[in-house]
Amino acid sequence: MAKFSPFRFLQDVRSETAKVTWPSRRETAITTLMVFIMVAVASVFFLLADQVIRLVVTFLLGINT
């Protein structure tokens, strides 16, 4: 079994971190904006789908509200 060396582990972490391609501030802002837009679109979609399903179930069960 290999010995665990905390110092070697930290060296490996630094080495791997140096290989990462970090996004620019602009890319991060655009991606964040797109996430918020998609959340809003999904929210509206599920709101409408929920209302349609509610109307169908209410009609089928004959519940008058």
Sine and cosine of phi, psi and omega as CSV:
sin_phi,cos_phi,sin_psi,cos_psi,sin_omega,cos_omega
0.00,0.00,0.69,-0.72,-0.04,-1.00
-0.96,0.29,0.55,-0.84,0.04,-1.00
-0.98,0.20,0.57,-0.82,0.04,-1.00
-1.00,-0.07,0.82,-0.57,0.03,-1.00
-0.87,-0.50,0.93,-0.37,0.01,-1.00
-0.85,0.52,-0.61,0.79,-0.01,-1.00
-0.90,0.44,-0.71,0.70,0.02,-1.00
-0.90,0.44,-0.64,0.77,0.03,-1.00
-0.86,0.51,-0.73,0.69,0.01,-1.00
-0.90,0.43,-0.58,0.81,0.07,-1.00
-0.89,0.45,-0.68,0.73,0.01,-1.00
-0.91,0.43,-0.63,0.78,0.03,-1.00
-0.89,0.45,-0.72,0.69,0.02,-1.00
-0.88,0.47,-0.64,0.77,0.01,-1.00
-0.89,0.45,-0.71,0.70,0.01,-1.00
-0.93,0.37,-0.61,0.79,0.02,-1.00
-0.89,0.45,-0.57,0.82,0.01,-1.00
-0.92,0.39,-0.40,0.92,-0.02,-1.00
-0.99,0.12,-0.21,0.98,-0.06,-1.00
-0.95,0.30,0.68,-0.74,0.10,-0.99
-1.00,-0.08,0.96,-0.29,-0.06,-1.00
-1.00,0.09,0.64,-0.77,0.02,-1.00
-0.95,0.32,0.44,-0.90,0.04,-1.00
-0.97,0.24,0.18,-0.98,0.03,-1.00
-0.88,0.48,-0.63,0.78,0.01,-1.00
-0.91,0.42,-0.71,0.70,0.03,-1.00
-0.88,0.48,-0.65,0.76,0.01,-1.00
-0.91,0.42,-0.68,0.74,0.00,-1.00
-0.90,0.43,-0.69,0.73,0.00,-1.00
-0.91,0.43,-0.69,0.72,0.00,-1.00
-0.89,0.45,-0.67,0.75,0.03,-1.00
-0.89,0.45,-0.69,0.72,0.04,-1.00
-0.87,0.49,-0.68,0.74,0.01,-1.00
-0.90,0.43,-0.60,0.80,0.05,-1.00
-0.90,0.44,-0.71,0.70,0.02,-1.00
-0.89,0.46,-0.65,0.76,0.03,-1.00
-0.89,0.45,-0.70,0.71,0.00,-1.00
-0.91,0.41,-0.58,0.81,0.07,-1.00
-0.90,0.44,-0.68,0.73,0.02,-1.00
-0.90,0.43,-0.70,0.72,0.01,-1.00
-0.89,0.45,-0.71,0.70,0.01,-1.00
-0.90,0.44,-0.62,0.78,0.02,-1.00
-0.89,0.46,-0.71,0.71,0.02,-1.00
-0.90,0.43,-0.68,0.73,0.02,-1.00
-0.85,0.53,-0.76,0.65,-0.04,-1.00
-0.93,0.36,-0.51,0.86,0.10,-1.00
-0.89,0.46,-0.74,0.67,0.00,-1.00
-0.91,0.41,-0.68,0.73,0.02,-1.00
-0.88,0.47,-0.65,0.76,0.02,-1.00
-0.89,0.45,-0.66,0.75,0.00,-1.00
-0.92,0.40,-0.66,0.75,0.02,-1.00
-0.90,0.44,-0.72,0.69,0.01,-1.00
-0.88,0.47,-0.65,0.76,0.03,-1.00
-0.88,0.48,-0.69,0.72,0.01,-1.00
-0.90,0.44,-0.68,0.74,-0.01,-1.00
-0.90,0.43,-0.73,0.68,-0.02,-1.00
-0.91,0.42,-0.66,0.75,0.03,-1.00
-0.88,0.48,-0.68,0.74,0.03,-1.00
-0.91,0.42,-0.73,0.68,-0.03,-1.00
-0.90,0.43,-0.60,0.80,-0.02,-1.00
-1.00,0.06,-0.14,0.99,0.04,-1.00
0.95,0.32,0.49,0.87,0.01,-1.00
-1.00,0.03,0.85,-0.53,0.03,-1.00
-0.98,-0.22,0.89,-0.46,0.03,-1.00
-0.90,-0.43,0.00,0.00,0.00,0.00
